[in-house]
């Protein structure tokens, strides 16, 4: 679980999905539904 202030590693730039939102792929995710985090959640 990610919390405010956590440091995570992202892979490359952001990806744009069909829903029009941008996501970063993150390190350490084992299941596919937890592999991406919304760009708007980053500072």
N, C-alpha and C positions, 0 to 999 in steps of 0.2 A: 504494500500500500504506500502510495506517495503522500507525503505531507508537506506543508509549507516549509520552505527552507532546506528541503532535501536536495542533495546534489546527485544528478543522474547523467549518464552518458547517452548522447543521441548519435544516430548514424546519419551523416550527410545532412542535406537540407530538408525542408519540409515537403510533405507529399500532399497533393490536393485530391480529395476523394470525390466520388460522384455527388455527394450531398453538398458540395461547394465549400466544405470546411477544410482547413489545413491541419495536418498532424505531423508530429515528429515520431520516428521509430526509436524506441528506447532499448537500452541494454538490460538483460536479465529477465526478460519476459518469456515465460515458457509456453503459455497458451496464446493462440492468435488473437483472441478478443481483448487481450491486455497488452498488446505489443505497441500500441500507438497512443500518444497523448496529444491533446489539442494544443496548437500553437498559442492560442489565446490564454492558456493557463501558465505561460512563461512570462517572466519579466525581462 
